[in-house]
Each structure stands twice: as C-alpha cells, then as structure tokens.
Amino acid sequence: MRRITDILRKLAGPIQSVPAGAHVTIRPGGELWAAISLDDYHLIADPLRPTGELAFRLTERAREVRRADRSSDRGQAWHAAES
C-alpha cells in the first residue's frame, strides 16, 4: 500500500501553497485559476495549481457581494415605499 501512495505522490508533483500575503486580483479575464458562481457558490478550480486559499477567498468575496446586493435591494424597496 505504501508503494501506491509513493507513486501517487510522484505523479502529483511538488505541492505548493499560496503564501498568506500573496497578491491576488479578482477579476474576469487573464489566466483563470478559479471561478465561482454568485448564484449558488458553485466553484471550479484548476486542479494543477495550488488553489485552496484562492477558493476560500473567492467564496468569502462572493458572500460579500451577495450581502451587498441584498442590502441594496432592501434599500430600493424602502425608497419605493417611502415615495
């Protein structure tokens, strides 16, 4: 069993992590490492890149965007009721 594990590790290649202070730009275009749906938080990521930290950051940002959208929707409804 150990031999299989060793073979799989060699096939996977070196493991790299994204440094905690890594500069990440969240935007459309460029070189795609990961993407997330703002509708249902479905996330896809390049399996050949160290995308764990990036996936976490994308999920957090998607939640922030949805919260802001909900707040904006509530604000518009309040202004409409006020008129």
Secondary structure by P-SEA (a helix, b strand, c coil): caaaaaaaaaaacbbbbccccccccccccccccccccccccccccccccccaaaaaaaaaaaaaaaaaaaaaaaaaaaaaaac
